[in-house]
Amino acid sequence: MKKIILFSVIGILFIAVLIWLGKKNSASPVTFETETAFKTTIVNKTVVTGKVIPLEEVEIKPKISGIIEKIYVEEGAVVKIGDLIATVRVVPNVQSLNSARGRVKNVKLQYDNAKISFERSKSLYEKGVISRQDFEKAELDINRSSQDLKNSQSDYQIIRKGSAAGMGSSANTYIKAEISGTILEIPVRKGHQVIESNTFNAGTTIAIIADMSQMIFEGKVDEAEVGKIKKGTMLDVSLGAIENKTYPAILNFIAPKGTEENGAVQFKIKADITLDDEYFVRANYSANADIILEQKDSVLSIKEALLQFHKKTEKPYVEVKIGDDEFEKRDLELGISDGINVEVLSGVSIEDEIKIWNKIAKKKEDNNTDEEED
């Protein structure tokens, strides 16, 4: 009895396997869609991030130390050369002031003494007591003492007020625009102490002026791409603050030396931007520049999605249809790519049907749908 049951179970399993194999063999074969190569223009470009800055930007610094007494302009104002920006009130150093005052007194004593000597020599010369040479020496002494007195008095006035009489009161205390342009920034306020620009100190910046009609793009290019660009290359600059608009630019500078940033060497580039009157472009707008590295017109191409790669050699290949649901591998030699299409130098022709390796044809899907409806 047990043997009969065992053979019955085996028979049922055998029949089930035959039914399964029959259904499998009767199923439609897997059919892949295909595409053909085509001719198109491929542009290989890179995107450089950077900013837009004025071509000319000048920092206005005082010629004398003191305290800001008044500011006459605001940020954003347009000024011309010579326009008054601010005035500085001089706060003299007590030690220097006392020293200058002492020099004036000493030179005054010398002048008074030279004057008395000159008057005496003049009287004696007129009486014929002394020679003309002695008289001219006395005259030279008083002239020299007079000039020394004027110099010491001027030094004293400069230390006390910042300028001397006869030299123009605006010589040092009046801060004026050195170029025509727009006031970008005024980092000081009334009452701030400022330091003069000298050999040992850059001085305090009172205002920053720039010509906003001439702007440049400044960015950095990776070392892998810097060798592919050159001066005179055209760029399309898009600004983060202005949507759906690009500005043409011409590359005019590539840094001869790179700087390492986050493990990669970057090279600074600059390009002259051509502006228009549609928008006002402000300094330090963030910007992206599209740089065409290479371009080929009407070349045989395929979509990069069709490519497959050998596991060991990592060389590219495609599968070309040679019959019904039959494909053969074709090794390819590729050219430039734009990330979507890639140039094919050899391996396939424009008539070849190339397998879309990850997409099954609609024919199989339709068959499956019909089977489900039945």
C-alpha positions in Angstrom: 0.0 0.0 0.0 2.8 2.4 0.9 4.5 1.7 -2.4 1.3 2.5 -4.3 1.0 5.8 -2.5 4.7 6.6 -3.1 4.5 5.9 -6.8 1.3 7.9 -7.1 3.0 11.0 -5.5 6.0 10.6 -7.8 3.7 10.3 -10.8 1.8 13.5 -9.9 5.0 15.4 -9.4 6.3 14.2 -12.8 3.1 15.3 -14.5 3.3 18.8 -12.8 6.9 19.2 -14.0 5.9 18.3 -17.5 3.1 20.8 -17.4 5.5 23.6 -16.1 8.1 22.8 -18.8 5.4 22.9 -21.5 4.2 26.4 -20.4 7.7 27.6 -20.2 8.6 26.5 -23.7 5.4 27.9 -25.1 6.1 31.4 -23.6 7.1 34.1 -26.0 10.9 34.7 -26.2 12.4 37.8 -24.6 12.7 40.5 -27.3 14.8 43.7 -26.8 14.2 47.0 -28.4 17.0 48.5 -30.6 18.2 51.9 -31.7 20.5 53.0 -34.5 23.4 55.4 -34.6 22.8 58.9 -35.8 24.8 62.1 -36.7 24.7 65.1 -34.4 26.8 67.9 -33.0 28.5 67.1 -29.8 29.8 69.8 -27.5 32.1 68.9 -24.6 31.9 71.7 -22.0 32.7 72.3 -18.4 31.0 74.5 -15.8 33.1 76.9 -13.7 31.7 78.4 -10.6 32.9 81.9 -9.5 31.7 85.4 -9.1 31.3 88.7 -11.0 33.5 91.5 -9.8 34.4 95.0 -11.1 37.4 95.4 -13.4 38.6 98.4 -11.4 38.1 98.6 -7.7 39.9 101.2 -5.6 40.2 101.5 -1.8 40.3 105.2 -0.6 42.6 105.7 2.4 43.5 108.8 4.4 46.8 110.6 4.1 46.7 111.5 7.8 45.6 109.8 11.0 42.6 111.2 12.8 38.8 110.8 13.4 36.1 110.8 10.8 34.3 114.1 11.2 31.7 113.7 8.5 30.8 111.4 5.6 29.2 113.1 2.6 28.1 110.1 0.5 26.3 106.8 0.9 26.9 103.3 -0.4 25.6 103.0 -4.0 26.2 106.7 -4.8 27.9 107.5 -8.1 30.8 109.9 -7.7 33.4 111.5 -10.0 37.1 112.1 -9.6 37.6 114.8 -6.9 34.2 114.5 -5.3 34.3 114.9 -1.5 33.7 111.6 0.4 34.6 112.5 4.0 36.5 114.8 6.2 39.0 113.8 8.9 39.6 115.7 12.1 43.2 115.5 13.2 43.9 114.4 16.8 47.6 115.4 17.3 50.0 113.4 19.3 50.8 115.4 22.5 54.5 114.5 22.5 54.9 115.4 18.8 52.9 118.7 19.3 55.1 119.7 22.3 58.2 118.9 20.3 57.0 120.9 17.3 56.1 123.9 19.5 59.5 123.8 21.1 61.2 123.8 17.7 59.2 126.9 16.7 60.4 128.7 19.9 64.0 127.7 19.3 64.0 128.8 15.7 62.3 132.1 16.7 65.1 132.8 19.1 67.6 132.2 16.4 65.7 134.4 14.0 65.5 137.2 16.5 69.2 137.0 17.2 70.0 136.9 13.4 67.7 140.0 12.9 69.6 142.0 15.5 72.9 141.0 14.0 71.7 142.0 10.5 70.5 145.4 11.6 73.8 146.1 13.3 75.8 144.9 10.2 73.6 147.0 7.9 74.3 150.1 10.0 78.1 149.4 10.1 78.1 148.6 6.3 76.4 151.9 5.5 79.1 153.8 7.5 81.8 151.8 5.8 83.0 150.1 8.9 82.6 146.5 7.7 83.1 145.0 4.2 80.3 144.1 1.9 81.2 140.4 2.4 80.5 140.6 6.1 77.2 142.4 5.4 76.1 139.7 2.9 76.9 137.0 5.4 74.7 138.7 8.0 71.9 139.0 5.3 72.2 135.3 4.5 71.9 134.3 8.2 68.7 136.3 8.7 67.2 134.9 5.4 68.1 131.4 6.5 66.6 131.9 10.0 63.4 133.3 8.5 63.0 130.3 6.3 63.7 127.9 9.2 61.0 129.7 11.2 58.4 129.4 8.5 59.2 125.6 8.1 58.9 125.0 11.8 55.6 126.9 12.0 54.3 124.9 9.1 55.3 121.6 10.7 53.6 122.7 13.9 50.4 123.5 12.0 50.5 120.2 10.1 50.8 118.3 13.4 48.1 120.3 15.1 45.5 120.7 12.2 46.6 118.2 9.5 47.5 121.0 7.0 49.5 124.2 6.9 48.3 127.6 5.8 49.0 128.2 2.1 49.0 124.5 1.3 45.2 124.2 1.0 43.1 123.1 3.8 41.9 120.0 1.9 45.4 118.7 1.4 45.0 115.9 4.0 41.8 116.3 6.0 39.5 116.2 2.9 39.1 112.6 1.5 38.2 112.8 -2.1 37.3 110.2 -4.8 40.3 109.1 -6.8 38.3 107.5 -9.6 34.9 107.8 -11.1 32.4 105.1 -10.2 30.0 103.7 -7.6 30.6 103.6 -3.9 30.5 99.9 -3.1 31.2 100.1 0.6 31.9 102.6 3.4 33.4 100.5 6.2 33.8 103.4 8.6 31.3 105.7 10.3 31.4 109.2 11.9 33.7 109.2 14.9 35.8 106.2 13.8 39.5 106.5 14.2 41.5 106.1 11.0 45.2 105.5 10.3 47.1 107.1 7.4 48.5 105.0 4.7 52.3 104.8 5.0 55.3 102.6 4.3 54.6 100.3 7.3 50.8 100.3 7.4 48.2 99.9 4.6 46.0 102.4 6.4 42.2 102.4 7.1 39.9 102.0 4.2 37.3 104.8 4.2 35.5 103.9 1.0 35.7 101.4 -1.9 34.9 102.7 -5.4 34.4 100.7 -8.5 33.4 101.2 -12.1 30.3 99.0 -12.4 30.1 99.4 -16.2 33.1 97.1 -16.6 32.7 93.7 -14.9 34.7 90.5 -15.1 34.0 86.9 -14.3 36.5 85.3 -11.9 36.5 81.6 -11.2 38.7 78.5 -10.8 39.3 75.6 -13.2 40.5 72.1 -12.3 44.0 71.1 -13.5 42.4 68.3 -15.6 40.7 70.9 -17.7 42.9 73.9 -17.7 45.1 72.5 -20.5 42.0 72.4 -22.8 41.3 76.1 -22.6 43.1 79.2 -23.9 42.9 82.9 -24.0 40.2 84.2 -26.3 37.8 81.3 -25.6 34.1 82.4 -25.5 32.2 81.8 -22.2 28.5 81.9 -21.4 28.1 83.4 -17.9 24.8 82.9 -16.0 24.2 84.8 -12.7 22.4 83.3 -9.7 20.5 86.5 -9.1 19.2 86.8 -12.7 17.3 83.8 -14.1 17.0 82.7 -17.7 19.7 85.1 -19.0 23.4 84.6 -20.0 26.1 87.1 -20.7 28.8 86.5 -23.3 32.4 86.7 -22.0 35.9 86.4 -23.4 38.6 84.5 -21.4 41.6 86.9 -21.0 43.6 85.4 -18.1 44.7 81.9 -16.9 46.8 81.8 -13.8 50.3 80.4 -14.4 50.3 78.9 -10.9 47.6 76.7 -9.3 46.5 76.5 -5.7 45.6 73.3 -3.9 42.1 73.2 -2.5 40.6 70.1 -0.9 43.2 67.9 -2.5 42.7 69.3 -6.1 44.8 71.9 -7.8 42.7 74.8 -9.1 43.8 77.6 -11.5 42.2 81.1 -11.4 40.7 82.4 -14.6 39.2 85.8 -15.6 36.9 86.8 -18.4 35.6 90.1 -19.7 31.8 90.2 -19.5 29.7 92.1 -22.1 26.8 93.7 -20.1 23.6 95.3 -21.3 21.0 97.7 -19.9 18.3 95.1 -19.1 19.6 94.4 -15.6 21.9 96.1 -13.1 24.7 93.6 -12.3 26.0 94.1 -8.7 29.5 93.2 -7.5 30.1 89.7 -6.1 27.1 88.1 -7.8 27.7 84.3 -7.8 28.0 83.1 -11.3 28.6 80.0 -13.4 30.5 80.0 -16.7 30.0 77.4 -19.5 33.3 76.8 -21.3 33.4 74.8 -24.5 36.4 72.5 -24.3 35.7 70.7 -27.6 33.1 70.6 -30.3 32.5 68.4 -33.3 29.7 68.9 -35.9 27.8 66.1 -37.6 29.6 63.1 -36.2 28.4 59.5 -35.9 27.0 59.1 -32.4 25.0 56.9 -30.1 23.4 57.4 -26.8 25.7 56.7 -23.8 22.9 54.6 -22.3 23.6 51.9 -25.0 27.1 51.3 -23.8 28.3 48.3 -21.9 31.8 47.7 -20.5 33.9 44.5 -20.3 34.4 43.5 -16.6 38.1 43.0 -16.9 39.3 45.5 -19.5 36.5 48.1 -18.9 36.5 48.7 -22.7 33.2 49.8 -24.2 31.0 47.7 -26.4 27.5 47.3 -27.7 25.3 44.4 -28.8 24.3 44.6 -32.5 21.4 42.7 -33.9 22.3 40.1 -36.5 19.1 38.1 -36.6 15.8 37.5 -34.9 16.6 38.0 -31.2 20.2 37.4 -32.0 22.9 39.9 -31.0 26.7 40.0 -31.2 29.2 42.1 -29.2 31.0 44.9 -31.0 33.9 46.7 -29.4 33.9 50.4 -29.9 36.4 53.2 -30.2 34.8 56.4 -28.8 35.5 60.1 -29.2 34.1 63.1 -27.3 31.0 63.0 -25.2 28.5 65.5 -23.8 27.2 63.2 -21.1 24.2 62.1 -23.2 25.6 61.3 -26.6 29.0 60.0 -27.5 31.0 60.0 -30.7 31.7 56.6 -32.3 35.0 56.4 -34.2 34.7 52.8 -35.1 32.7 49.6 -34.3 29.2 50.3 -35.7 27.6 51.9 -38.7 24.6 54.1 -39.0 22.5 51.1 -40.2 23.3 48.8 -37.3 20.5 48.1 -34.8 21.9 48.4 -31.3 20.4 46.6 -28.4 18.8 48.6 -25.6 20.2 46.1 -23.1 18.0 47.1 -20.1 14.7 47.6 -22.0 12.4 44.8 -23.2 10.3 45.3 -26.3 6.6 46.2 -26.0 5.8 43.0 -28.0 6.6 40.8 -25.0 4.7 43.1 -22.7 1.7 43.0 -25.0 1.8 39.2 -25.1 1.9 39.0 -21.3 -1.1 41.4 -21.2 -3.1 39.2 -23.6 -2.4 36.1 -21.6 -3.5 37.8 -18.4 -6.8 38.9 -20.1 -7.4 35.3 -21.3 
